[in-house]
Every structure is written in structure tokens, then in C-alpha cells.
Amino acid sequence: MRKQHLRVLVAVGVLALGTTGTGTAQASSASSASSASSPGCPAQIFATNNTAVITDPADPRLKTRLTRFEHEVRGIIRTHGARPGSSTLLDGVFWSGELKQTTYERSREFDVNRVGAEGLHHIADVIRKQYDQESVLTFRCLPRSSPDTDAVEIQAPGVSPTRLHDALVADPEARERLGGGSVTVDGRLVLIAPLADLPLAQKLTASLGVDWNTAEVRYGDEEFVG
């Protein structure tokens, strides 16, 4: 994935929110002084084996389920000492500043258990090199107060790729700074954004027709490995 493709909205399917010591909160209380915690928040890797620029939403390459890719990446995760969890198929819609139009991509999110920051970085770099990607995105849940926390992940239901496309086209600031995003086949969106861009992320989420009070927020560290 190109880095501009991963300054992201990423939609993840079934995610267990929170972890011991990891902040989660209803979006309506994201600015409060404290955050709740709950078990089960795996690290995440967002990756694809696609190297083409796809500008047609009807391109047949966007129908792939990336089944073999999923199997191979799970093997990479296991080989390098971590435990693979669930994997979710994503439909990506991204804004290309170079092309001045939206591009499309199929990718997958991989949950990674029993891995630290260095191990997660290493696994992502192996995936990047093996599939000839400019960068691979990782996200680790962390306490809101952690000095390494630099991003938020906002989950929101009820979003389609078409709605995401229209929202990006209509908001030049969001498409330039956040870059784009992905939606699961069941219409679940997750926006990963720097803490500094939380107001912009909230604005874009609202433009997608999402009730902010139904969204969920968790804090952590994002890294573009590349």
C-alpha cells in the first residue's frame, strides 16, 4: 500500500475493543479525562498484495477475497513468533492527490496476538518487502495516557463504499489529510487518525451519516512501516 492510501479510514469487521490498560470510550466521551478498559485488543496490521492503481470501482480485481494472501500472511505472523488472530476483508476508497481522483483497493486487516512493538514492526516490514509495498500500517492499542499514544481508532457502523467515496469528494481537507478509507462487507468503518486530527475525523464521520454517539474510540500507536 502507498502511504497516502493508509493515512486512513479503515473499516475492520469484528474487533474486540479494548485491552487491559487500553483506553476505550464512547465517542461522545472521547475528550473526557478517563477511559474504560476491557480485555482483548490485538495489535493490527493493514496490508494488501495489490501494486496497481485502480480507478474504476467496477474493476474485477476489486472482487478478490485475497484468500491466498490471508493464508500467507498468517503464516508470516506465525513464523515470526506471534499468533495470528482473525482477518477482515476491506474495500478501500482513497484519494490520490497525484491523479486528483479516487482510487480503489482490496486489502485485509490482520489481528496479531502475543507481539510487542518491535515484533509488530518486524512482521509488517516482512510483509511490505514480500508484497512490494511502499508501506504497511500497524496499530497497537495503548492507554490514553501512554507517551507512545499518537492516534485514535474510531469504529462506526452503517457506512458503504459509495458513501465514503462521496464524503471524500465533498471534503478537500479530509481527503488530503486523512487520505481515504475502507469498509467491511457488512458496512463497518474504522477511522484511524492522529490525535491532532480528531476534530477532522469527527467531522468526516458525521458527514458519513454516522451518529457519533454510536461510535467507539480507542487510543494507541500507529506506524507506517516502510
C-alpha positions as CSV (number, residue, x, y, z in Angstrom):
1,M,0.0,0.0,0.0
2,R,1.1,3.5,-0.7
3,K,1.4,5.7,2.4
4,Q,-1.3,8.1,1.1
5,H,-3.6,5.1,0.9
6,L,-3.0,4.4,4.5
7,R,-3.5,7.8,6.2
8,V,-6.6,6.1,6.8
9,L,-10.1,5.3,7.4
10,V,-10.0,1.6,7.7
11,A,-13.0,-0.5,8.3
12,V,-12.5,-3.5,10.4
13,G,-15.1,-6.3,10.7
14,V,-15.3,-8.0,14.1
15,L,-12.9,-6.3,16.5
16,A,-12.7,-6.9,20.2
17,L,-12.4,-3.4,21.6
18,G,-10.0,-2.6,24.5
19,T,-7.3,-4.4,26.3
20,T,-6.0,-4.4,29.9
21,G,-4.7,-0.9,30.3
22,T,-6.1,0.2,26.9
23,G,-8.4,3.1,26.7
24,T,-11.8,2.7,25.1
25,A,-14.7,5.1,25.3
26,Q,-17.9,6.0,23.6
27,A,-17.1,8.7,21.1
28,S,-19.3,11.2,22.9
29,S,-16.9,11.0,25.9
30,A,-13.6,10.8,23.9
31,S,-12.4,14.1,25.4
32,S,-13.1,13.1,29.0
33,A,-10.3,12.7,31.5
34,S,-10.6,9.0,31.9
35,S,-11.2,5.9,29.7
36,A,-12.6,2.5,30.3
37,S,-10.6,-0.7,29.7
38,S,-11.6,-4.3,28.8
39,P,-9.7,-7.4,27.8
40,G,-8.9,-8.4,24.2
41,C,-7.4,-5.8,22.0
42,P,-5.0,-7.4,19.5
43,A,-2.4,-5.4,17.5
44,Q,-3.4,-4.9,13.9
45,I,-1.7,-4.9,10.5
46,F,-3.4,-3.5,7.4
47,A,-1.9,-4.8,4.2
48,T,-2.5,-5.8,0.6
49,N,-0.7,-7.6,-2.2
50,N,-2.0,-5.1,-4.8
51,T,0.5,-2.9,-6.6
52,A,-1.8,-1.5,-9.3
53,V,-3.6,1.9,-9.3
54,I,-7.3,1.1,-9.7
55,T,-9.6,4.0,-10.6
56,D,-12.7,2.1,-11.7
57,P,-15.0,0.9,-8.9
58,A,-16.2,-1.9,-11.2
59,D,-12.8,-3.3,-11.8
60,P,-13.0,-7.1,-11.3
61,R,-9.8,-7.1,-9.3
62,L,-11.8,-5.5,-6.5
63,K,-13.9,-8.7,-6.2
64,T,-11.0,-10.8,-4.9
65,R,-11.2,-12.1,-1.4
66,L,-7.4,-12.3,-1.0
67,T,-7.8,-15.8,0.4
68,R,-4.3,-17.0,-0.5
69,F,-2.8,-13.7,0.7
70,E,-4.6,-14.2,4.0
71,H,-3.2,-17.7,4.4
72,E,0.4,-16.5,3.5
73,V,0.3,-13.5,5.9
74,R,-1.0,-15.7,8.7
75,G,2.0,-17.9,8.1
76,I,4.4,-15.0,8.2
77,I,2.9,-13.9,11.5
78,R,3.3,-17.3,13.0
79,T,6.8,-17.8,11.6
80,H,8.0,-14.7,13.3
81,G,6.8,-15.6,16.8
82,A,3.4,-14.1,17.1
83,R,-0.1,-15.6,17.0
84,P,-2.4,-14.7,14.1
85,G,-6.0,-13.8,15.1
86,S,-8.9,-13.0,12.8
87,S,-8.6,-11.3,9.4
88,T,-11.1,-9.0,7.8
89,L,-11.6,-8.2,4.1
90,L,-11.7,-4.5,3.3
91,D,-13.0,-2.4,0.4
92,G,-10.8,0.7,0.2
93,V,-11.6,4.1,-1.2
94,F,-8.7,6.5,-1.3
95,W,-7.9,10.0,-2.7
96,S,-5.0,10.3,-5.0
97,G,-3.5,13.8,-4.9
98,E,-1.4,12.9,-7.9
99,L,-4.3,11.7,-10.0
100,K,-6.8,14.1,-8.5
101,Q,-9.4,11.4,-8.2
102,T,-10.4,8.4,-6.0
103,T,-8.7,5.1,-6.3
104,Y,-9.8,1.7,-5.0
105,E,-8.2,-1.3,-3.4
106,R,-9.0,-4.6,-1.7
107,S,-6.9,-5.3,1.4
108,R,-7.1,-7.1,4.7
109,E,-6.8,-6.3,8.3
110,F,-4.9,-8.9,10.4
111,D,-5.2,-9.2,14.2
112,V,-1.9,-10.1,15.8
113,N,-1.6,-11.5,19.3
114,R,1.4,-12.1,21.6
115,V,3.6,-9.4,19.9
116,G,5.4,-6.3,21.1
117,A,6.1,-3.1,19.3
118,E,9.4,-4.4,17.8
119,G,7.9,-7.7,16.7
120,L,4.9,-6.0,15.1
121,H,7.2,-3.7,13.2
122,H,9.3,-6.6,12.0
123,I,6.4,-8.6,10.8
124,A,4.9,-5.6,8.9
125,D,8.3,-5.0,7.3
126,V,8.5,-8.6,6.1
127,I,5.0,-8.3,4.6
128,R,5.9,-5.0,3.0
129,K,9.0,-6.4,1.3
130,Q,7.4,-9.7,0.3
131,Y,4.5,-8.0,-1.5
132,D,6.4,-5.0,-2.9
133,Q,4.5,-2.4,-0.9
134,E,5.7,1.2,-0.1
135,S,4.4,0.9,3.4
136,V,2.2,-1.3,5.7
137,L,0.2,0.2,8.5
138,T,0.1,-1.1,12.1
139,F,-1.9,-0.1,15.1
140,R,-1.3,-1.0,18.7
141,C,-3.9,-0.3,21.5
142,L,-2.3,1.7,24.3
143,P,-3.6,3.5,27.4
144,R,-4.7,7.0,26.5
145,S,-2.0,8.4,28.9
146,S,0.8,6.4,27.3
147,P,3.6,8.6,25.9
148,D,3.5,6.4,22.8
149,T,-0.2,7.1,22.1
150,D,-0.4,9.2,19.0
151,A,-3.6,8.1,17.3
152,V,-7.2,7.1,17.7
153,E,-9.2,4.3,16.1
154,I,-12.9,5.2,15.6
155,Q,-15.3,2.4,14.8
156,A,-18.6,3.3,13.3
157,P,-21.4,1.2,11.8
158,G,-23.6,1.8,8.7
159,V,-21.1,3.0,6.1
160,S,-20.9,2.0,2.5
161,P,-18.0,2.4,0.0
162,T,-20.3,4.7,-2.1
163,R,-21.0,6.9,0.9
164,L,-17.3,7.0,1.8
165,H,-16.4,8.0,-1.8
166,D,-19.0,10.8,-1.8
167,A,-17.8,12.1,1.6
168,L,-14.2,12.3,0.4
169,V,-15.0,14.0,-2.8
170,A,-17.0,16.6,-0.9
171,D,-14.4,17.4,1.7
172,P,-11.0,18.5,0.3
173,E,-9.4,18.9,3.8
174,A,-10.4,15.4,4.9
175,R,-9.3,13.7,1.7
176,E,-5.9,15.4,1.7
177,R,-5.1,14.9,5.4
178,L,-6.8,11.6,6.1
179,G,-6.4,10.1,2.6
180,G,-9.3,7.7,2.4
181,G,-10.5,4.6,4.0
182,S,-12.0,1.1,3.8
183,V,-15.3,-0.5,4.6
184,T,-16.0,-4.1,5.5
185,V,-18.5,-6.1,3.5
186,D,-21.0,-5.6,6.3
187,G,-20.6,-1.9,6.3
188,R,-18.4,-1.2,9.3
189,L,-16.0,1.7,9.3
190,V,-12.9,2.4,11.5
191,L,-11.2,5.7,11.2
192,I,-7.6,5.7,12.3
193,A,-6.3,9.3,12.7
194,P,-3.6,11.2,14.5
195,L,-4.8,12.7,17.8
196,A,-4.3,16.1,16.3
197,D,-6.8,15.3,13.6
198,L,-9.5,14.0,15.9
199,P,-11.8,17.0,15.2
200,L,-11.4,16.4,11.5
201,A,-12.1,12.7,11.9
202,Q,-15.2,13.5,13.9
203,K,-16.4,15.9,11.2
204,L,-15.9,13.3,8.4
205,T,-17.6,10.6,10.4
206,A,-20.6,12.9,10.8
207,S,-20.7,13.5,7.0
208,L,-20.9,9.8,6.5
209,G,-24.2,9.8,8.4
210,V,-22.9,8.2,11.5
211,D,-24.3,9.1,14.9
212,W,-21.2,10.0,16.9
213,N,-22.8,8.6,20.0
214,T,-22.9,5.1,18.4
215,A,-19.2,5.2,17.5
216,E,-16.5,3.7,19.7
217,V,-13.0,5.1,20.3
218,R,-9.7,3.5,21.3
219,Y,-6.3,5.0,21.6
220,G,-2.9,3.7,20.5
221,D,0.1,4.0,18.4
222,E,0.1,3.9,14.6
223,E,3.1,3.3,12.4
224,F,3.6,3.3,8.7
225,V,6.3,0.6,8.3
226,G,8.2,1.4,5.1
